Amino acid sequence: MRLSIRTHLLYTSAQPCDLLLQIEASSDAVQSCRETRLILDPQAVHHETAGEEGIGIRRWVTSGPRFECHYETVVEVKRPQVDFEALAETPRTQIPGDVIKYLMPSRYCHSDLFLDFVQGQFGHLTGGALVSAMSIWIKQNFTYDNGASNAATTATDSFASLAGVCRDYAHMLITFARASGIPARFVSAYAPDVVPQDFHAVVEVYLDDGWHLIDPTYMAKASETARICIGRDAADASFLTSYGWVDLQEQTVEVRRLSR
């Protein structure tokens, strides 16, 4: 699947500040980028560094009172759809060292608080069937509501309100998966059917000795999702982190399918 991606950001601030920008689709074994164009404010100073686990690109930007960014690319996604029901759990004693951290509670995903709930609700399932059932439970029980959460909302908060946006759906599935002993991580991504169109949050779970992508909002298919970056939760994968106060003036994301 070929995707056309266009993003525009415009922020202002009372004084210069440092920004950590993560908006560029990554290039790896299952997706590749071409016709890429990144235009930053000509007065901004930026420095490129690797994303978490070496996936994607982070840019440190020292910006003045105005920060504007245009990003365009065409991404060829070659990620196959998998049958989650058929995926087996990797025995925990065989989980690689660099994956173990995705079993642990994190800033927004307090998985240790959900051990009893997950066992009681899903204890009869394992592997991909378990993850699929968790994702379906979230979809059926949550209300997608742009006003139900903010940057401080945790999965524990979302579970209490049963509402949120893609970020909250992702945090909830990550929390459930970790509580069941399955490594899970947060993925920032682009996808064409996200409503409203924006940066999207999905999940990768470690099953059958590999990472597999799933979207608990069911707006994005794995075969049509362009990954930007990954992390333990949204704290690691935010599209923009500011070290100083900034005000959003304009933000647009456009993702379209292209004919082959």
N, C-alpha and C positions, 0 to 999 in steps of 0.2 A: 504494500500500500504506500503510495506517495502522498505526502501531506505538505501543503503550503502553510507556513507559519509567519504571522506578522504580529509584532508586539510594539507598543509605544508606551513609554512611561514619562511622566512629567511631575517633578516634585520641587518644592521650594523650601528654603530654610532661612532662619534669621541670621545664621552665621555658617561659615564653611564647616563641613563635617565629613567623616569617613563613612563610606557605604560598602557593604559586601553584597555584590550582585551575582545572582544565579538564575539566568533566564535562557541560556543557550542550550539547545538540544545536544545531547551527548552523541558521540560516534563510537560504536562498539561492534560486537559480532552480529547484532541483530538490527542495527539501524545505522544509517550513514547520512551525512549532511552534505549538501552542495548548494551553490548559488547563495552562499551565506554573506550577509552584510550586517555589520554592527556599527552603528553611528552613535557616538557619545558626544556630549557637549564638548566643543573644541577646547574649552578652558579646563575641563576635568583632567586629572592625572590618574591613570589606571595601571594596575599591575595584575597580570594573570597568574593564577595558581590552580592547582588541581582540586577537584571536589572530593568529598568523602569517599574513601575506598578507591580513589583515583578515577571516579566516575564523574564526567562532566567537568565544567570549568567554573571557577569562582573568579571574580574580578574585584580587587580592592579599588575603589574609586574615591579620590579626594575631590569633593565637589564644592563649588561656590554656593551662593545663595539660590542658584537655580540649577537643577539637574534634569537633563532630558536625554532620552535614549530611544533609538529606533533599532529593532532587530528583525531581520527577515532571513528565512532559509527554506529549503525544500528538503524534507526528510524521507528517505526510503526505509520503511519499516518492514523487516523480514521476520518478526517474531511470530512463531506459529501459535495457533490456539491449541491448548492442551485440555485433555479431559481430567479435570480436577478430581473427579471421583476415583480415578485410577492411580493417583499419585500416593505413594506410600511414605510414611514418616521415616526420616533418617534416624537410626538409633542415636540417642543422645550421647552415648559414649563414642560415637563416630563423627560428631559434629566438629568441623574444623575450628581451630582456635580463633580465627578472625570472624567467625559467625556467632560465637558464644555470647558476645555482648548484646546480640539481638534477642536473646532470651530474657534479658534483665529488665526490670522496671526502668523507666526514663522520665524525663521532666513532665511529659503530657500523658504518659501511659503507665498508670499505677497498677500493673498486672497482678501484683501480690495481693491486691484487695479483691480480686475476682476469682480466686481459686475455687471457692465453694460454689459460686454461681455457675461457672463454666463446667465443673464436674456434674452438678445437678442437672443442667440443661443439655449438655452435649456429651456426657461421660460415656455413652454407649457407642461413640464414633471415634474414628482415628484418621490420620492422614488427610488426604485431599477431601474426603467426604466430610470430615470434621470442619475444615476451613470453609467449604462450600456451605455447610449448614449454618455456621456462624455468620457468614456474609448474608445469607438469605434472612436470618433472624434480624439483623440490623436493618436491612432494606424494608422488611415488613413492619418493624416496630418503631422506626425513626421517621420523623417528619422533616423533609428538607426545608429549612427556614433560614434565610440570610440574616435574620435579626436575632437568632437564638443563641449566638455565641460571639466571642471576641478573641483577641490574641492570647488571652490568659486562660481560656476554657480548656480543661483537661478532659480525658475520656471519662473520668469519674463524674464530672459535671454533666457531660453529655448523656451518660447513662441515667442520671437523675431526671433530666428534662426530656429525654427521648427525642431530641431535635438537634439540628445543626446543619453544617454545610459539608462539602466533600472532605475537608480537613478533619472534621469531627468524626465522620464515618470511618475514615482511615485510621484515626487514633483508636476508635473503638475496636475495630477488627484486629489491629496490632495487639491491643491489650488482651483481648480474648485469646488470640493465638499464643501469646507468650504465657498466659495463665495455664494453657493446656500443654505447654512444653514444646511448642513449635516456634522456631525463630521467625521473627517478622520485622520488616523495616518499612519506613515511610518513603514514598516515591513522589517527587514533584514531576509533573508531566504536562504534555499538550495532547488533546484529543478533539476530534471534530464535532462530536455530538454533545458536548458539555453545555448545559443551559443553567444559568447564563454563561456565555463564553468567557473563560478566564483561565488562569493557571489552575491545573487540576491536581488533586491529591489521590493517589491510589496506594496499593500495598503490594509488597513482594514477600512471599513466605518461602522458607527453605524446606523443600520436600524432595525426596528421591535424589538427594545429593546435588540439588541445584535450586536456584531462585526462580520462582514463578509468580507472574503478575496477576492480580485480581482487583476488581473495582467494586467495593460494596455499595456504591450508588447505582451501579449497572448502567452508567452513561457511557463508559468507555470499554471497548474491546481491547484485549491485549494485542491483537494483530494490528490495531489502529492507534496505538498509544506511543507517543514519542517521549522517551524518558529524558528529563533534565538532570536530575541528581537524586541522591538517596541519603538517608540518615536514620538515626534512632527514632526520631519523630520530627515534627515541623521545626523545632529549634535548630536542627542541622540543615534543613532543606528549604528554608524560606527564600523566596525569590529576591527579597531585599531586606537586609538588616542594616539599620542605621545606628551609628555611634554619635548621636546628637539628634535633636528633634527635627523632623521633616514633616511637611504637609503635602498630602496628595492633591494634585491639581487635575491630573488626567491619567487614565490607564485604560488601554484597550488591548485585547488579545483576539486574534482572528486565526482560526485553524480550518482549512478547507481540504477536502479530498481532491486529488488531481487524477485525471484519466491517465492510464498507463501509456 
